[in-house]
Amino acid sequence: MFFPLHDQNNAPVKIVPIISYLIIGLCFLVQLHQLSLGFSQESKVRETHFVHRHGMVPKVFFAGNPEYQIGPAELHMDDNDLIKAEESATGTPERETYNLLLLHSSRLWIWLMPLSCIFIHAGMMHLLTNIWFFWIFSDNVEERFGAPLFMVFYVVTGVFSSLVHAYLNSGSHIPLVGASGAVSAVMGAYIVLFPRHRVTSYFCPVWFFIRRLDVPAVLVLGLYLVLNLLSMTKTGAMSANVAFDAHIGGFVAGFVFAHLHKNILGTSSAQAISQK
């Protein structure tokens, strides 16, 4: 097990990583909205509907039907809790637009699922973990790409990671949420652009032995990819609510995107220099 603390930046970032800030801010705003739904039985229903509407639900995405059923299991309620929630919802405007087991969406939101899901998280700890990994590596990648291209990169690779998961789990009703796929893409790009940068990490091979090490980014991020591949091979594409396939898909997408950018930019720069 390892946990990165920060990268040893050989060349300090000279820009304000505005897109990184915007992505982090948007993720926190969405999480605050989820928290604002409350903690009552009815609130749990609202949040479940929100996650199933805007998370990546593979079977719904491929079916394309804007009205679909979610069962008590997805609401994490037994029959008694469901009855209580129905009683508490009676008379509210929300009760008039949908019942607890029928979700009304739109074709637009269904097609946006691969994008919207990367800004939703399953709790504050899930969000903070993703943001921590994102922040360590995103400022360098944003500086190298430039803000406009970094925004395109984040959206494209995030959507790609969602689609990889959906394709490999096409019959699943379980919503995929979280920025992990897009964050993995940032890590995949970092390993191409800054392989010699060193990353300060806590390394814990066993629970009682913890060491703080400065290791090359290529080793830290390579280990991250290997661990995800091993976990996916051992337990399947998704286990314990962790979408290893989305992590791997995002990492590969980021790696390829950065590799193409590096080669194209390098070729263009060399041609520009030779013409002067």
C-alpha positions in Angstrom: 0.0 0.0 0.0 1.2 3.5 -0.8 -0.2 7.0 -0.3 1.4 9.9 -2.2 1.9 13.2 -0.3 3.2 15.5 -2.9 5.4 15.6 -6.0 9.0 16.9 -5.8 8.5 19.6 -8.4 11.8 20.1 -10.2 10.4 23.1 -12.1 7.9 25.0 -10.0 4.5 25.6 -11.6 4.4 29.2 -12.9 0.7 29.4 -13.7 -2.5 29.6 -11.7 -4.1 26.2 -12.4 -7.5 27.7 -12.9 -9.1 24.7 -14.5 -7.9 22.5 -11.7 -9.5 24.9 -9.2 -12.7 24.9 -11.2 -12.9 21.1 -11.3 -12.3 20.9 -7.5 -14.8 23.6 -6.8 -17.5 22.0 -9.0 -17.0 18.6 -7.3 -17.4 20.3 -3.8 -20.5 22.1 -5.0 -22.1 18.9 -6.2 -21.2 17.2 -2.9 -22.7 20.2 -0.9 -25.9 19.8 -3.0 -26.0 16.1 -2.0 -25.6 17.0 1.6 -28.3 19.6 1.4 -30.8 16.9 0.5 -30.8 16.0 4.2 -30.6 12.8 6.2 -34.3 11.7 6.6 -35.8 8.6 4.9 -37.3 10.9 2.2 -33.9 12.6 1.8 -32.2 9.2 1.2 -34.7 8.7 -1.6 -33.9 12.1 -3.1 -30.2 11.4 -3.0 -30.7 7.9 -4.5 -32.7 9.4 -7.3 -30.1 12.1 -7.9 -27.3 9.5 -8.1 -29.3 7.2 -10.4 -30.2 10.1 -12.6 -26.7 11.6 -13.0 -24.4 8.7 -12.2 -23.4 6.3 -14.9 -26.0 3.5 -14.8 -24.8 1.2 -17.7 -28.1 -0.7 -18.3 -30.1 2.6 -18.4 -27.5 4.3 -20.5 -27.6 1.7 -23.3 -31.4 1.3 -23.0 -31.9 5.0 -23.4 -35.3 5.0 -21.7 -35.9 8.2 -19.7 -38.3 6.4 -17.2 -36.9 3.4 -15.4 -37.5 1.5 -12.2 -35.2 1.4 -9.2 -36.0 -1.1 -6.5 -35.9 -1.0 -2.6 -32.4 -2.6 -2.8 -31.1 0.4 -4.7 -32.8 2.7 -2.2 -31.0 0.8 0.6 -34.3 0.4 2.4 -36.4 -2.5 3.6 -40.1 -2.6 3.1 -40.9 -0.8 6.4 -38.4 2.0 5.6 -40.0 2.3 2.1 -43.5 2.7 3.6 -42.3 5.4 6.0 -40.6 7.3 3.2 -43.7 7.1 1.1 -45.8 8.4 4.0 -43.4 11.3 4.6 -43.3 12.2 0.9 -47.1 12.4 0.6 -48.3 15.9 -0.2 -44.9 17.3 -1.3 -44.3 18.6 -4.8 -41.8 15.9 -5.4 -44.4 13.2 -4.6 -46.5 14.5 -7.4 -43.8 14.2 -10.0 -42.4 10.8 -9.2 -43.0 7.8 -6.9 -40.2 6.2 -4.9 -39.6 3.4 -7.4 -40.0 5.1 -10.7 -37.3 7.6 -11.8 -38.2 10.2 -14.4 -35.2 11.5 -16.3 -34.7 12.7 -19.9 -32.7 11.5 -22.9 -30.4 14.4 -22.5 -29.4 13.5 -19.0 -29.0 9.9 -20.0 -26.6 10.8 -22.7 -24.7 13.1 -20.3 -24.3 10.3 -17.7 -20.7 9.5 -18.7 -19.8 13.2 -18.0 -22.0 14.1 -15.1 -20.9 11.0 -13.1 -17.3 12.2 -12.8 -18.5 15.2 -10.6 -20.6 13.1 -8.2 -19.1 11.3 -5.2 -20.3 8.7 -2.7 -19.6 10.7 0.4 -17.0 13.3 1.6 -14.2 10.7 2.1 -14.6 9.5 -1.5 -14.4 13.1 -2.7 -11.4 14.1 -0.5 -9.4 11.1 -1.6 -10.0 11.8 -5.3 -9.3 15.5 -4.9 -6.0 14.7 -3.0 -4.7 12.5 -5.8 -5.9 15.0 -8.4 -4.3 18.0 -6.8 -0.9 16.4 -6.5 -0.5 15.9 -10.2 -3.0 18.2 -12.0 -1.2 21.5 -11.8 1.9 20.2 -13.6 -0.3 18.6 -16.3 -2.4 21.7 -16.7 0.6 23.9 -17.1 2.1 21.6 -19.8 -1.2 21.3 -21.7 -2.5 24.8 -21.2 -5.9 25.6 -19.6 -8.1 25.1 -22.6 -6.5 21.8 -23.7 -6.4 20.5 -20.1 -10.2 21.1 -19.8 -10.8 19.1 -23.0 -8.4 16.4 -21.8 -10.2 16.1 -18.4 -13.6 15.8 -20.0 -12.6 13.5 -22.8 -10.6 11.1 -20.7 -13.3 11.2 -17.9 -16.0 10.3 -20.4 -13.9 7.6 -21.9 -13.3 5.9 -18.5 -17.0 6.0 -17.8 -17.8 4.4 -21.2 -15.2 1.7 -20.6 -16.9 0.8 -17.3 -20.3 0.9 -19.0 -19.2 -1.4 -21.8 -17.7 -4.0 -19.5 -20.8 -3.9 -17.2 -23.5 -3.3 -19.7 -26.2 -5.1 -17.7 -25.5 -3.4 -14.4 -28.0 -1.2 -12.5 -25.3 0.0 -10.1 -24.5 3.7 -10.7 -20.8 4.6 -11.3 -19.9 7.9 -9.5 -16.6 9.6 -8.8 -13.7 11.4 -10.5 -11.4 8.4 -10.2 -11.3 7.6 -13.9 -10.5 11.2 -14.8 -8.0 11.5 -12.0 -6.3 8.3 -13.2 -6.1 9.9 -16.6 -4.2 12.9 -15.0 -1.9 10.3 -13.5 -1.4 8.6 -16.8 -0.5 11.9 -18.5 1.9 12.8 -15.6 3.9 9.6 -16.1 4.5 10.5 -19.7 5.2 14.2 -19.2 7.2 14.0 -15.9 8.6 10.5 -15.5 11.7 11.7 -13.7 9.8 13.9 -11.1 10.0 12.3 -7.7 6.9 11.8 -5.6 7.0 11.8 -1.8 4.9 8.9 -0.6 4.1 6.8 2.5 4.9 3.2 1.8 3.3 0.5 3.9 4.0 -3.1 2.8 2.6 -4.3 6.1 0.4 -2.5 8.6 3.1 -2.0 11.3 5.8 -0.8 8.8 5.5 2.7 7.4 8.2 4.6 5.6 8.3 8.0 3.9 10.1 7.7 0.5 10.9 9.9 -2.4 10.5 7.7 -5.5 10.3 8.5 -9.3 6.9 9.2 -10.6 7.2 6.4 -13.1 7.5 3.9 -10.2 4.7 5.3 -8.0 2.2 5.7 -10.9 3.3 2.4 -12.5 2.6 0.7 -9.2 -0.9 2.3 -9.1 -1.7 0.9 -12.5 -0.3 -2.6 -11.6 -2.3 -2.7 -8.4 -5.5 -1.9 -10.3 -4.8 -4.5 -12.9 -4.1 -7.1 -10.3 -7.3 -6.2 -8.4 -9.4 -6.3 -11.6 -7.9 -9.7 -12.5 -8.5 -11.1 -9.1 -12.0 -9.7 -8.2 -13.4 -8.6 -11.5 -14.0 -5.2 -13.2 -15.8 -3.9 -10.1 -15.5 -5.1 -6.5 -16.2 -3.6 -3.1 -17.8 -0.7 -5.0 -14.4 0.2 -6.7 -14.5 0.4 -10.5 -11.0 -0.8 -11.3 -12.0 -0.9 -15.0 -12.7 2.9 -15.0 -9.3 3.5 -13.3 -7.4 1.5 -15.9 -9.4 3.0 -18.8 -8.8 6.5 -17.6 -5.1 5.9 -17.0 -4.6 4.4 -20.5 -6.5 7.3 -22.0 -4.4 9.9 -20.2 -1.2 8.1 -21.2 -2.2 8.0 -24.8 -3.4 11.6 -24.9 -0.2 12.9 -23.3 2.0 10.7 -25.6 0.2 12.1 -28.7 0.4 15.6 -27.4 4.1 15.3 -26.5 5.0 13.9 -29.9 2.9 16.3 -31.9 4.1 19.3 -29.9 7.7 18.1 -30.1 7.5 17.7 -33.9 5.8 21.1 -34.4 8.4 22.8 -32.2 11.3 21.1 -34.0 9.9 22.2 -37.4 9.4 25.7 -36.2 13.0 25.9 -34.9 14.4 24.5 -38.2 12.5 27.0 -40.3 13.9 30.0 -38.4 
